[in-house]
Amino acid sequence: QVHLVESGGGSVQAGGSLRLSCVASGDTSDINCMAWFRQAPGKDREGVAGVSFGRDITLYADSVRGRFTISQDDAERTVYLQMNTLEPNDTAMYYCAAATHRCSGRLIARDSYNYWGQGTQVTVSS
């Protein structure tokens, strides 16, 4: 079992920055990849950024590429999401996800992950 806890959400004005953190606990040695997803009210949960542990492979959604950066601490099984130049459309609940099975190249596909955090809210005002 893996337990994920997100932090770092908040309210910012457009153009601002936030850094999200996700700490994994439990059977963390089984984690092969982690990712950030987000879900805005009335919309589906979408993948934002994912990273494959040990291979340093990352993948970003087109909507955030160049503005968001995912990074990881392999030893601590922690992932971060640095979000710059935030836009009102980035407003959503952000979720951390982890996969303990083999990760394919689908790092921001929802069905690639079997563990989820409770989420942290990000609100961007114009």
Salt bridges, closest charged atoms under 4 A:
GLU46 OE2 - ARG38 NE 2.66
ASP62 OD1 - ARG65 NH1 2.66
GLU87 OE2 - ARG67 NE 3.81
ASP90 OD1 - ARG38 NH1 2.86
ASP90 OD2 - ARG67 NH1 2.75
ASP111 OD1 - ARG106 NH2 2.93
